[in-house]
Amino acid sequence: MKSSVIVFPGSNCDRDICVALEKMQFKNQKIWHKETSLPKSDLIVIPGGFSYGDYLRSGAIAGKSLIIREVIKAANAGCLVLGICNGFQILTETGLLKGTLLRNKNLKFINRDVNIKVTNNKTNFSSDYKLEQVLKINIAHNEGNYFTDKNNLEILKKENLIAFKYCDEKGNITEESNPNGAIENIAGIYNLKKNILGMMPHPERMIDKTISNTDGINLFSSLLNH
């Protein structure tokens, strides 16, 4: 499976995702933000970090970059797209995913492991997980507070587009288990066609028991099995 990782000035998780993809035997390459074409790809990843230093707001400048035009074309043609953390923010800036990422409720940067629950395991990104499986995944963000309007929230629920929710160790969806104030504990969402996933937690950091755990591996194996 061929993957392309988009790299912007300020991306700092591009190497992490490349290591994860290559470990899982993806044929991967990095694509610089000034490129105007994409190689043939089965998966496009927009990694975490602080694209363009988040000088306006997270993802705002990256969402207007040259390569993103090609990402939008590929996504609309059905290519699988994964946006992690800053990548999720960029996807909302482009309109590929609806909603926005606001400042964390405590107005502080958060970097720690949290629990998330798999709320849809019938997609190309999640088929190797069990429904309602609880994962421990790292988060590292300042603007991870997902918000959307009432109408879109209803669509997310009706069409089963909520990918993950923050929860406690037992899978309970509580206010205490919500690290950033995201509406209804939402940690990740799909588009209507479910070929695009945006998520704040970092699955690429959870692929090795030596340094963390392996709770992120099944996301990548799901893509491979697809």
DODOZA-685123 format. One line per 10 residues: number of its first residue (from 1); their letters; for each residue x, y, z of N, C-alpha, C. Coordinates in steps of 0.2 Angstrom, whole numbers, plus 5000, padded with zeros to 4 digits. Last residue first. Example, Ala and Ser with C-alpha at 12.3 -4.5 7.8 and 13.67 -1.06 7.14 Angstrom:
2) SA) 5064 4989 5035 5068 4995 5036 5064 5000 5039; 5066 4972 5039 5062 4978 5039 5066 4984 5039
***
This chain:
226) HNLLSSFLNI) 4962 4984 5021 4957 4987 5016 4960 4986 5009; 4973 4980 5028 4968 4975 5026 4963 4977 5021; 4979 4993 5029 4982 4988 5025 4977 4982 5023; 4970 4998 5038 4971 5001 5032 4974 4996 5027; 4971 4990 5049 4965 4991 5046 4965 4993 5039; 4984 4993 5053 4983 4986 5050 4976 4986 5047; 4982 5006 5058 4987 5005 5052 4985 4998 5049; 4975 5003 5069 4972 5008 5064 4976 5007 5057; 4982 4994 5076 4976 4991 5072 4973 4996 5068; 4992 5001 5083 4994 4997 5077 4988 4995 5073
216) GDTNSITKDI) 4989 5008 5094 4988 5012 5088 4989 5007 5082; 4992 5000 5105 4985 5002 5104 4984 5005 5097; 5004 4996 5110 5003 4995 5103 4996 4996 5101; 5014 5008 5120 5010 5002 5119 5009 5001 5112; 5029 5014 5123 5022 5015 5125 5018 5009 5125; 5042 5008 5121 5041 5016 5122 5034 5018 5124; 5040 4995 5119 5046 4997 5122 5045 5004 5125; 5029 4992 5111 5028 4991 5118 5034 4994 5122; 5024 5003 5098 5030 4999 5101 5029 4999 5109; 5014 5011 5094 5015 5006 5090 5021 5001 5092
206) MREPHPMMGL) 5009 5025 5097 5007 5019 5101 5008 5013 5096; 5011 5035 5089 5015 5035 5095 5014 5029 5099; 5001 5035 5080 5008 5033 5078 5013 5033 5083; 4990 5040 5086 4990 5032 5085 4997 5030 5083; 4986 5053 5095 4992 5051 5090 4993 5043 5090; 4971 5062 5095 4976 5058 5098 4980 5055 5092; 4962 5069 5085 4967 5073 5089 4972 5068 5092; 4958 5065 5068 4958 5063 5075 4963 5067 5079; 4949 5062 5054 4953 5067 5058 4952 5065 5065; 4948 5053 5039 4947 5052 5047 4952 5058 5049
196) INKKLNYIGA) 4939 5049 5025 4943 5054 5028 4942 5053 5036; 4930 5040 5020 4937 5039 5017 4942 5044 5020; 4917 5042 5023 4921 5038 5028 4928 5036 5025; 4908 5050 5017 4910 5044 5013 4915 5039 5017; 4907 5060 5027 4901 5056 5025 4903 5049 5021; 4922 5059 5037 4917 5062 5033 4912 5058 5031; 4924 5056 5055 4924 5054 5048 4920 5059 5044; 4933 5061 5070 4927 5060 5066 4929 5058 5058; 4938 5061 5087 4939 5060 5080 4933 5059 5076; 4934 5063 5100 4941 5063 5099 4943 5063 5091
186) INEIAGNPNS) 4921 5070 5109 4923 5068 5102 4930 5069 5101; 4913 5073 5120 4919 5069 5121 4922 5067 5114; 4903 5083 5117 4901 5076 5118 4907 5071 5118; 4915 5094 5112 4908 5092 5112 4907 5085 5112; 4930 5094 5122 4927 5093 5116 4919 5091 5116; 4938 5097 5133 4931 5100 5132 4928 5099 5126; 4950 5090 5135 4950 5097 5132 4943 5100 5131; 4948 5077 5141 4954 5082 5142 4954 5089 5140; 4936 5069 5149 4936 5073 5143 4942 5078 5144; 4933 5062 5160 4938 5059 5155 4939 5063 5149
176) EETINGKEDC) 4924 5070 5166 4931 5070 5169 4936 5067 5165; 4913 5068 5159 4916 5075 5159 4923 5074 5161; 4913 5052 5151 4912 5056 5157 4915 5063 5156; 4910 5036 5146 4910 5043 5143 4908 5048 5148; 4918 5022 5151 4913 5027 5152 4914 5034 5149; 4929 5013 5149 4925 5015 5143 4919 5020 5145; 4937 5012 5160 4932 5006 5159 4927 5008 5153; 4945 5023 5159 4948 5016 5158 4943 5010 5157; 4934 5035 5151 4939 5033 5156 4941 5025 5155; 4936 5043 5135 4932 5040 5140 4937 5038 5146
166) YKFAILNEKK) 4933 5052 5120 4937 5051 5126 4933 5048 5131; 4929 5042 5105 4927 5047 5110 4931 5046 5116; 4930 5041 5087 4932 5039 5094 4929 5045 5099; 4921 5044 5076 4926 5038 5076 4928 5036 5083; 4906 5048 5070 4910 5049 5076 4915 5043 5077; 4897 5044 5061 4903 5047 5059 4908 5049 5064; 4884 5039 5059 4889 5035 5063 4896 5038 5061; 4874 5047 5055 4877 5043 5050 4883 5039 5053; 4869 5052 5067 4864 5049 5063 4868 5044 5058; 4880 5059 5072 4877 5054 5076 4873 5049 5071
156) LIELNNKDTF) 4883 5069 5062 4888 5064 5064 4885 5058 5068; 4870 5075 5062 4872 5071 5056 4878 5066 5058; 4871 5082 5074 4865 5077 5073 4867 5072 5067; 4881 5090 5071 4882 5085 5077 4877 5080 5076; 4876 5099 5062 4881 5094 5060 4882 5089 5065; 4866 5105 5070 4864 5102 5064 4869 5096 5062; 4874 5112 5080 4869 5107 5082 4867 5102 5076; 4891 5114 5075 4884 5116 5076 4880 5110 5077; 4906 5109 5084 4902 5110 5078 4895 5112 5080; 4922 5107 5091 4916 5110 5091 4912 5110 5084
146) YNGENHAINI) 4935 5100 5100 4931 5099 5094 4924 5102 5096; 4949 5105 5106 4942 5106 5109 4938 5106 5103; 4962 5106 5104 4959 5100 5103 4952 5099 5105; 4974 5116 5105 4968 5117 5102 4965 5110 5100; 4986 5110 5110 4983 5116 5113 4976 5118 5111; 4992 5093 5112 4989 5099 5108 4986 5104 5113; 4994 5078 5112 4998 5083 5113 4996 5089 5109; 4990 5061 5118 4988 5068 5115 4993 5073 5117; 4991 5044 5116 4994 5050 5118 4991 5056 5114; 4980 5031 5121 4983 5035 5116 4986 5041 5118
136) KLVQELKYDS) 4972 5016 5125 4976 5022 5128 4981 5025 5123; 4956 5011 5120 4963 5012 5119 4966 5017 5123; 4943 5000 5121 4946 5006 5124 4953 5006 5123; 4930 4996 5110 4936 4994 5113 4940 5001 5115; 4918 4998 5103 4919 5000 5110 4925 4998 5114; 4922 4985 5092 4917 4990 5094 4917 4992 5101; 4939 4981 5090 4932 4979 5092 4928 4985 5093; 4949 4984 5075 4947 4986 5082 4940 4982 5083; 4950 4983 5061 4953 4978 5066 4952 4979 5073; 4943 4994 5056 4940 4987 5056 4943 4982 5060
126) SFNTKNNTVK) 4946 5007 5055 4945 5004 5061 4942 4997 5062; 4948 5012 5042 4952 5014 5047 4952 5010 5054; 4937 5008 5035 4944 5006 5033 4949 5008 5038; 4924 5004 5047 4927 5008 5042 4934 5006 5040; 4918 4999 5058 4916 4997 5051 4918 5002 5046; 4918 5003 5071 4923 4999 5069 4922 4996 5062; 4915 5017 5081 4913 5014 5074 4919 5010 5072; 4921 5020 5093 4913 5020 5092 4911 5018 5085; 4933 5016 5104 4931 5015 5097 4923 5015 5096; 4937 5028 5116 4933 5022 5114 4932 5022 5107
116) INVDRNIFKL) 4953 5032 5124 4947 5034 5119 4944 5027 5118; 4962 5039 5137 4958 5034 5135 4953 5036 5130; 4978 5047 5136 4971 5047 5138 4968 5041 5135; 4994 5053 5140 4990 5048 5138 4983 5048 5140; 4998 5071 5137 4998 5065 5141 4994 5059 5138; 4999 5087 5136 5003 5081 5133 5003 5076 5138; 4991 5102 5132 4990 5095 5136 4995 5090 5132; 4992 5119 5135 4994 5114 5131 4994 5107 5135; 4977 5128 5142 4984 5125 5142 4985 5120 5137; 4964 5131 5143 4968 5136 5140 4975 5134 5141
106) NKNRLLTGKL) 4955 5121 5147 4959 5124 5153 4964 5130 5150; 4949 5118 5135 4945 5121 5140 4949 5124 5146; 4959 5122 5121 4957 5117 5126 4954 5121 5132; 4952 5131 5107 4957 5131 5113 4955 5126 5118; 4944 5121 5094 4945 5127 5098 4951 5126 5104; 4942 5116 5078 4946 5114 5085 4947 5120 5088; 4926 5113 5070 4933 5117 5071 4936 5114 5078; 4917 5106 5056 4918 5108 5063 4924 5112 5064; 4919 5094 5044 4915 5099 5046 4917 5100 5054; 4933 5091 5032 4929 5089 5038 4925 5095 5041
96) LGTETLIQFG) 4936 5099 5022 4935 5091 5021 4932 5088 5026; 4938 5112 5025 4931 5110 5024 4930 5102 5022; 4951 5116 5028 4949 5115 5021 4942 5114 5020; 4950 5116 5042 4951 5122 5039 4949 5122 5031; 4949 5102 5045 4943 5106 5046 4944 5113 5042; 4962 5098 5041 4956 5096 5037 4950 5100 5038; 4969 5105 5051 4970 5107 5044 4964 5104 5040; 4966 5098 5062 4964 5105 5062 4964 5107 5054; 4971 5085 5058 4964 5086 5059 4962 5093 5059; 4985 5089 5059 4982 5087 5052 4974 5087 5053
86) NCIGLVLCGA) 4987 5092 5072 4987 5097 5067 4984 5096 5061; 4980 5076 5074 4981 5082 5078 4981 5089 5073; 4980 5069 5058 4981 5068 5065 4983 5074 5069; 4971 5063 5045 4974 5069 5048 4974 5068 5056; 4971 5053 5031 4971 5053 5039 4974 5059 5041; 4962 5047 5018 4965 5053 5020 4965 5053 5028; 4960 5038 5003 4960 5038 5010 4964 5044 5013; 4952 5044 4988 4958 5042 4992 4957 5043 4999; 4941 5049 4982 4940 5043 4986 4946 5041 4989; 4941 5062 4976 4941 5056 4972 4940 5049 4975
76) NAAKIVERII) 4942 5070 4987 4936 5070 4984 4935 5064 4979; 4956 5067 4989 4951 5065 4994 4944 5065 4991; 4962 5073 4978 4962 5066 4979 4957 5063 4984; 4958 5086 4980 4956 5083 4974 4956 5075 4975; 4964 5089 4992 4957 5090 4992 4955 5086 4986; 4978 5087 4988 4975 5083 4994 4967 5083 4993; 4979 5098 4980 4980 5091 4977 4977 5086 4982; 4978 5108 4989 4974 5108 4983 4973 5101 4980; 4989 5106 4997 4983 5104 5000 4977 5104 4994; 5000 5111 4990 4999 5104 4990 4992 5102 4993
66) LSKGAIAGSR) 4999 5125 4993 4999 5122 4986 4997 5115 4986; 4989 5130 5007 4995 5128 5004 4994 5125 4997; 4978 5133 5015 4979 5136 5009 4985 5135 5005; 4980 5126 5027 4974 5124 5023 4974 5128 5016; 4991 5132 5032 4992 5126 5029 4986 5124 5025; 4985 5142 5039 4989 5144 5033 4990 5138 5029; 4977 5135 5049 4974 5140 5044 4978 5142 5038; 4982 5127 5058 4980 5124 5052 4978 5129 5047; 4977 5137 5072 4980 5130 5070 4977 5128 5063; 4979 5154 5066 4976 5149 5071 4978 5142 5068
56) LYDGYSFGGP) 4992 5161 5064 4985 5164 5063 4981 5160 5068; 5003 5153 5067 5003 5160 5068 4996 5163 5068; 5007 5140 5068 5001 5141 5071 5000 5149 5072; 5019 5137 5061 5020 5140 5068 5013 5142 5071; 5017 5131 5050 5018 5138 5049 5017 5141 5056; 5010 5118 5060 5011 5120 5053 5011 5128 5053; 5015 5110 5072 5012 5117 5072 5014 5120 5065; 5009 5093 5073 5014 5098 5073 5011 5105 5074; 5004 5078 5064 5004 5083 5069 5009 5088 5069; 5001 5075 5045 5004 5074 5052 5002 5079 5057
46) IVILDSKPLS) 4991 5068 5034 4993 5075 5036 4995 5075 5044; 4993 5056 5023 4993 5057 5030 4995 5065 5031; 4984 5046 5011 4988 5052 5012 4987 5054 5019; 4985 5031 5002 4983 5034 5009 4988 5041 5009; 4988 5027 4990 4982 5024 4993 4980 5028 4999; 4994 5038 4977 4994 5036 4984 4987 5032 4986; 5005 5044 4965 4999 5039 4966 4999 5037 4973; 5011 5060 4971 5012 5053 4968 5005 5049 4969; 5004 5076 4968 5005 5070 4972 5006 5064 4968; 5010 5093 4964 5007 5086 4962 5008 5081 4967
36) TEKHWIKQNK) 5017 5103 4969 5010 5105 4966 5007 5098 4963; 5025 5107 4984 5024 5103 4978 5017 5104 4975; 5027 5113 4996 5027 5117 4990 5026 5113 4984; 5027 5104 5006 5021 5108 5005 5021 5112 4999; 5033 5088 5002 5034 5095 5004 5029 5099 5002; 5030 5072 5006 5029 5077 5001 5029 5083 5004; 5038 5056 5009 5036 5063 5011 5035 5067 5005; 5032 5039 5007 5036 5045 5005 5034 5051 5008; 5031 5021 5008 5029 5028 5010 5034 5033 5008; 5023 5007 5008 5028 5010 5004 5027 5018 5004
26) FQMKELAVCI) 5020 4999 5024 5018 5004 5019 5024 5006 5015; 5025 4991 5035 5026 4989 5028 5022 4993 5022; 5024 4996 5047 5019 4992 5045 5019 4990 5038; 5035 5004 5047 5035 4998 5052 5030 4993 5049; 5031 5014 5039 5036 5010 5037 5037 5003 5041; 5022 5020 5048 5020 5017 5042 5025 5012 5039; 5030 5024 5059 5024 5019 5060 5022 5016 5053; 5039 5033 5053 5041 5027 5056 5036 5021 5057; 5030 5042 5049 5033 5039 5044 5036 5032 5046; 5025 5047 5061 5021 5044 5057 5024 5040 5051
16) DRDCNSGPFV) 5038 5053 5065 5034 5048 5069 5029 5044 5065; 5040 5063 5056 5045 5057 5056 5041 5051 5060; 5030 5072 5058 5030 5068 5052 5035 5062 5052; 5028 5080 5069 5027 5072 5070 5027 5069 5063; 5030 5093 5066 5035 5089 5070 5034 5082 5072; 5029 5106 5055 5027 5099 5056 5032 5096 5061; 5036 5118 5052 5033 5117 5058 5030 5110 5060; 5032 5118 5035 5036 5121 5040 5033 5120 5047; 5024 5101 5032 5024 5108 5032 5030 5111 5036; 5022 5087 5022 5026 5090 5027 5026 5098 5026
6) IVSSKM) 5012 5072 5021 5013 5079 5019 5016 5083 5024; 5015 5056 5015 5015 5061 5021 5016 5068 5019; 5008 5043 5007 5011 5050 5006 5010 5054 5012; 5009 5026 5003 5006 5031 5007 5011 5038 5006; 5003 5011 4996 5007 5017 4995 5004 5023 4999; 5004 4994 5000 5000 5000 5000 5004 5006 5000
***
